[in-house]
Amino acid sequence: MTLLAGLRHPERLAGLVGMSGYLPLANTTAAERHAANHDTPIFLAHGRSDPVVPLASALASRDTLVALGYSVEWHDYPMPHSVCAQEIADLNRWLLRVLK
C-alpha cells in the first residue's frame, strides 16, 4: 500500500519504505503517479524465502520502479515473511540518510 499510495500522493514525501511487499497496480503506476514524488527515494526489503509474497513479485516491483526512474535501495535477506535485525539496521541507515 505504501508504494501504491505514496507514488500517487500529490504532496512531496521524504521517502517510501516497502518491507515484504510488492507494487499493486504496477501496470497503471506510470500513468497515475504524481510528479510531486517523482524523485522520492524508496527502500525495499524482502525475505528470500517469503511464502506470503513471492520474491519474484518483489523483484518485479523493484524493476518496474527502476524502469520508471525511481531511486530504489533494494535489500533481500535469508528469511521468510518476517523482519530480521539486519533489515532493521539497513532501514535505520537509510532513514538517517533520507531524513537528515
Residue pairs with C-beta under 8 A, 6 or more apart in sequence:
1 21
1 24
2 16
2 17
2 18
2 21
3 16
3 18
3 21
3 22
3 23
3 24
3 42
3 61
3 65
4 23
4 24
4 25
6 13
6 16
6 37
6 40
7 16
7 29
7 32
7 33
7 34
7 37
7 40
7 70
8 32
8 33
8 34
9 34
9 36
9 37
10 34
10 36
11 36
12 36
12 37
12 40
13 36
13 37
13 40
14 40
14 98
14 99
15 40
15 41
15 42
15 43
15 94
15 95
15 98
15 99
16 37
16 40
16 41
16 42
16 43
17 42
17 43
17 91
17 94
18 42
18 43
18 44
18 45
18 61
19 44
19 45
19 46
19 83
19 87
19 91
20 45
20 46
20 47
20 50
20 52
20 53
20 58
20 81
20 82
20 83
21 46
21 53
21 58
21 61
22 53
22 57
22 58
22 60
22 61
23 29
23 60
23 61
23 64
23 65
25 32
26 60
26 61
26 64
29 64
29 68
30 68
33 68
38 69
38 70
39 70
39 71
40 70
41 71
41 73
41 94
41 98
42 65
42 70
42 71
42 72
42 73
43 72
43 73
43 75
43 90
43 91
43 94
43 95
43 98
44 58
44 61
44 62
44 65
44 72
44 73
44 74
44 75
45 74
45 75
45 76
45 77
45 87
45 90
45 91
46 53
46 55
46 58
46 59
46 75
46 76
46 77
47 55
47 76
47 77
47 78
47 79
47 80
47 81
47 82
47 84
48 55
48 76
48 77
48 78
48 79
49 55
49 78
49 79
49 80
50 58
50 79
50 80
50 81
51 80
51 81
52 80
52 81
53 81
55 76
58 76
62 72
62 74
65 72
66 72
73 94
75 87
75 90
77 84
77 86
77 87
79 87
